Amino acid sequence: MAYNLLKGKKGIIFGALNDKSIAWKTALRAHEEGASLVLTNTPVAMRMGEINQLAGICDAPVIPADATLMADLENLITRSMEHFGGRFDFVLHSIGMSPNVRKGIPYDDTNYDYYLKTLDISALSFHKVIQECRKLDALNEWGSILALSYVAAQRTLFGYNDMADAKAILESIARSFGYIYGREKRIRINTISQSPTMTTAGSGVKGMDSLIDFTERMSPLGNADAEDCADYCIAMFSDLTRKVTMQNLYHDGGFSSMGMSEKAMNQYDKSFRECP
């Protein structure tokens, strides 16, 4: 059901690859709620994915951009403002990738060239997007900038590797830039710490199936899926959350506040009894 929460608003969505992507689901919901959109991803991701299909549904242009390159971001934001006829209202940063994770390199044997790429793609790109928006005065007052994070920024989860470091930096950027941009232009900047979600990127994390099962057992409301996250993003883009900024917002069915659930304990006991 649509409520016209974003009627008249305009925004850029980074990272839609296919219909498993949180960015894809968010674009669909934003379109349903009345927003005008620009979609963007790297040229490589665009060739691999189905973003043009999404663009047709949302009546949105697709502007290629590597979010680690300032020249690409300047072109993206300038062309988006031309398309919108001025400033826009929201940005979703749904970008993350670790070469170390993809290649199965453990955290205690990190390839540092890959590590720097992880940080650049998954965290510093968020800083670059915000910096370029501010430089070009691209956002309307009370605009909203979001990035997707994960609880591994606060807690150690086996196999998440250097992405955990990247998410911690991502959340710090939201706080640091949230103060500056909020003070100057009333732009709010937040991160959403989402349940583990079986997106194309998420499927590359070692033990993802087991992790999703564990968090489902632990969370009193169960895991939040991609559609749930899209709904939360819409709320954060809307005027209903105007005074929320510099926050890391847990969207995980309560997992982040749990120690041990009955379901998880029962499964542990069962496994323990089955051990010789």
C-alpha positions in Angstrom: 0.0 0.0 0.0 1.3 3.5 -0.9 0.8 6.6 1.2 2.4 9.3 -1.0 5.2 9.7 1.6 7.6 10.8 -1.0 5.3 12.8 -3.3 7.3 15.5 -5.0 10.6 14.3 -3.7 13.6 13.3 -5.8 16.6 11.1 -5.0 19.6 9.1 -6.2 19.8 5.4 -5.4 23.2 3.7 -5.6 23.7 0.0 -5.9 20.7 -1.7 -7.5 21.9 -4.8 -9.2 19.0 -7.2 -9.5 15.7 -7.9 -7.8 17.5 -9.4 -4.7 19.1 -6.0 -4.0 17.9 -3.8 -1.1 18.6 -0.8 -3.4 16.3 -2.4 -6.0 13.5 -2.9 -3.5 13.9 0.6 -2.2 13.7 2.1 -5.6 10.4 0.3 -6.3 9.0 1.5 -3.0 10.2 5.1 -3.5 8.6 5.1 -7.0 5.3 3.8 -5.4 5.5 6.6 -2.9 5.7 9.2 -5.5 9.4 9.9 -5.8 11.4 10.7 -8.9 14.6 8.8 -9.1 18.0 8.5 -10.7 19.6 5.1 -10.5 23.4 4.5 -10.6 25.9 1.7 -10.3 29.4 1.0 -11.7 29.6 0.2 -15.4 30.8 -3.4 -14.5 27.8 -3.9 -12.2 25.5 -2.5 -14.8 26.7 -5.1 -17.3 26.3 -7.9 -14.8 22.9 -6.8 -13.4 19.4 -5.8 -14.6 19.3 -2.2 -13.6 17.8 -1.1 -17.0 14.7 -3.2 -16.2 14.3 -1.4 -12.9 14.8 1.9 -14.7 11.9 1.1 -17.0 9.6 0.3 -14.1 10.6 3.5 -12.2 10.8 5.7 -15.3 14.3 6.7 -14.1 17.5 7.4 -16.0 20.5 5.3 -15.2 23.8 7.2 -14.9 26.9 5.1 -14.5 29.3 6.1 -11.7 32.1 4.5 -9.8 31.5 5.9 -6.3 35.2 5.7 -5.5 36.0 8.3 -8.2 35.3 11.9 -7.6 35.0 12.8 -11.3 32.3 10.1 -11.7 30.4 11.5 -8.7 30.6 15.0 -9.9 29.2 13.9 -13.3 26.5 11.9 -11.6 25.3 14.6 -9.3 25.5 17.4 -11.9 23.5 15.3 -14.4 21.0 14.3 -11.8 20.4 18.0 -10.9 19.9 18.7 -14.6 17.4 15.8 -14.8 15.5 17.0 -11.7 15.7 20.6 -12.6 17.5 21.5 -9.4 18.3 20.1 -6.0 17.1 16.7 -4.8 16.0 15.3 -1.4 17.6 11.9 -0.7 20.4 9.5 -1.4 20.7 5.8 -0.7 24.3 4.4 -0.5 23.9 0.6 -0.9 27.5 -0.2 -1.8 29.8 -2.8 -0.3 32.5 -5.3 -1.5 35.5 -7.0 0.0 38.1 -8.7 -2.3 39.4 -10.5 0.8 36.0 -12.0 1.5 35.4 -12.9 -2.1 38.7 -14.7 -2.3 38.3 -16.4 1.1 41.3 -14.7 2.7 41.0 -14.8 6.5 41.2 -11.6 8.6 44.5 -12.7 10.2 46.1 -13.1 6.8 44.7 -10.0 5.2 45.9 -8.8 1.8 46.4 -5.1 2.5 45.9 -4.0 -1.1 42.5 -5.7 -1.0 41.9 -4.3 2.4 42.3 -0.7 1.1 39.9 -1.5 -1.7 37.4 -2.8 0.8 37.6 0.4 2.7 37.4 2.6 -0.4 34.4 0.9 -1.9 32.5 0.1 1.2 33.1 3.1 3.4 35.1 6.0 1.9 32.7 6.1 -1.1 30.0 7.2 1.4 32.3 10.1 2.5 32.9 11.0 -1.2 29.2 10.9 -2.1 28.4 13.2 0.8 31.3 15.5 0.1 30.4 15.9 -3.5 26.8 16.6 -2.7 27.8 19.3 -0.2 30.3 20.8 -2.7 27.7 21.1 -5.4 24.9 22.2 -2.9 22.9 19.3 -4.4 20.4 18.6 -1.6 17.4 20.5 -0.4 17.1 21.4 3.2 15.8 18.6 5.4 17.2 16.1 2.9 18.1 12.5 3.9 21.2 10.5 3.2 21.3 6.8 4.2 23.8 4.0 4.0 23.4 0.3 4.8 25.4 -1.1 7.6 25.6 -4.3 9.7 26.0 -5.2 13.4 29.5 -6.6 12.6 30.6 -3.0 13.1 30.0 -3.5 16.8 30.3 -7.3 17.2 32.6 -9.8 15.8 31.0 -12.2 13.4 33.0 -15.0 12.0 33.7 -14.7 8.3 32.6 -11.1 7.9 36.3 -10.2 7.8 37.5 -6.6 6.8 33.9 -5.7 5.9 33.3 -5.2 9.7 36.0 -2.6 9.8 34.5 -0.9 6.7 31.0 -0.8 8.4 32.5 0.8 11.5 34.1 3.5 9.4 30.8 4.0 7.5 28.9 4.6 10.7 31.5 7.0 11.9 31.3 9.0 8.7 27.5 9.3 9.2 28.1 10.9 12.6 30.9 13.2 11.6 29.3 14.4 8.4 25.9 14.4 10.0 27.0 17.2 12.4 28.5 19.3 9.6 25.8 18.9 7.0 23.0 19.1 9.6 24.4 22.3 11.1 24.8 23.9 7.7 21.8 22.7 5.7 19.7 20.6 8.0 20.6 17.5 6.0 20.2 14.3 8.1 22.6 11.4 7.7 22.0 8.0 9.1 23.0 4.3 8.7 20.6 1.4 8.9 22.1 -1.8 10.5 20.1 -4.4 8.6 19.6 -8.1 9.3 21.7 -10.5 7.3 20.0 -10.5 3.9 20.6 -12.9 1.0 21.4 -10.3 -1.6 24.0 -11.0 -4.3 26.7 -9.4 -2.2 25.5 -11.1 1.0 25.6 -14.5 -0.6 29.4 -14.1 -0.8 29.8 -14.1 3.0 31.1 -17.4 4.4 28.4 -19.3 6.2 25.6 -16.9 5.2 22.9 -19.6 5.3 23.8 -20.6 8.9 24.1 -17.0 10.0 20.6 -16.2 8.7 19.2 -19.3 10.5 20.9 -18.2 13.7 19.7 -14.6 13.6 16.2 -15.8 12.8 16.2 -18.0 15.9 17.6 -15.1 18.0 15.4 -12.3 16.9 12.0 -12.0 18.6 10.5 -10.5 15.4 12.6 -12.6 13.0 15.0 -11.3 10.4 14.1 -8.2 8.5 14.1 -8.9 4.7 14.9 -6.7 1.8 11.3 -5.5 1.5 11.2 -4.6 5.2 14.4 -2.6 4.8 13.0 -0.8 1.8 10.0 0.3 3.9 12.4 1.6 6.6 14.4 3.5 4.0 11.2 5.2 2.8 10.3 6.2 6.3 13.8 7.7 6.7 13.5 9.6 3.4 10.1 11.0 4.4 9.4 14.1 6.4 8.2 11.9 9.3 11.8 11.5 10.4 13.1 15.1 10.0 14.8 15.2 13.4 16.6 11.8 13.1 20.3 12.2 12.3 23.8 10.8 13.1 22.2 7.5 14.2 23.0 3.9 13.5 19.5 2.5 13.3 19.2 -1.2 14.0 16.7 -2.9 11.7 17.1 -6.5 12.7 14.0 -7.8 14.4 15.6 -7.2 17.8 18.7 -9.3 17.2 21.1 -6.5 18.3 19.5 -6.4 21.8 19.5 -10.2 22.4 21.9 -12.4 24.3 20.3 -15.8 23.9 16.8 -16.8 22.7 14.8 -19.9 23.6 14.9 -21.1 20.0 18.7 -20.7 19.8 19.2 -22.4 23.2 17.0 -25.3 22.1 19.0 -25.7 19.0 22.2 -25.6 20.9 21.0 -28.2 23.4 19.9 -30.4 20.6 23.3 -30.2 18.9 25.1 -30.7 22.3 23.1 -33.9 22.9 23.9 -35.2 19.5 27.6 -34.8 20.0 29.4 -38.1 21.0 
